[in-house]
């Protein structure tokens, strides 16, 4: 259960260790009960020399950017791999590994191919080697062993934090198909339609889309799927869960119509929404904060 039940104490302790200003109100976001997330969150801010939680910290896209950019900044230093910081080779390695996994329809990548990808990208700017091993040492990737049916093992590499994998994959896919007609992106037969059709395999990815689509193109995911799929459980749940993690300026009045029609139609969805509203209640600029809850209850 991680830090469940003692989130405030855990956050206070970790912030003090990383010299980050204590929050003025408790963070109710359930992700902060995950020790790995809290560690990566603090490391990302610390490495970027940010000592105060920035406005809209809840946008997970920003958290990931802080973390990746901080690693890139460290490894680009002349004493490390000596490449131009503005080239963001760390992000390029991530993108190429994501492309490899998508092309091969894999959940992870073998160490040998990941090593080759990382050093090929680095070789354009530096004569150093073993870039992947440094990314593993920095905590961005993890290395592990898996066994096949013949009891043979191989080393695999994957992004340490699964939610980061979902968001970085979603970011790549949206960038890849950004020029396509948005209204067709997630339709049946559209370039990203398969993630909706087989949505139970891609719940984390759909939540990432629900967060990033409003940030990047101003559309909600439910607006881009076929009408008969708008009330599908994985679409409704991904919308509700996204409300905790989105930048507050991406949540608009129009979302109330979707809630009234699809979320209030089911008791389980309603309960899930209320739990989400509790989590964002103390965020002054969040559309679904305590003011809206109060007005609704009255």
Buried (B, 14 or more C-beta within 10 A) or exposed (E): EBBEEEBBEBBBEBBEEBEBEEBEEEBBBBBBBBEBBBBBBBBBBBBBEBEEBEBBBBBBBBBBBBBBBBBBBBBBEEEBBEBEEEBBBBBBBBBBBBBBBEEEEEEBBBBEBBBBBBBEBBEEBBEBEBBBBBBBEBBBBEBEEEEEEEEEEEEBBBBBBEBBBBBBBBBBBBEBBEEEEBEBBBBEEBBBBBBBBEBEEBBBBBBBBBBBBBBBEEBBBBBBBBEEBBBBEBBBBBBBBBBBBBBBBBBEEEBEEBBEEBBEEEEEBBEBBBEBBEBBBBBEEBBBBBEBBEEEEE
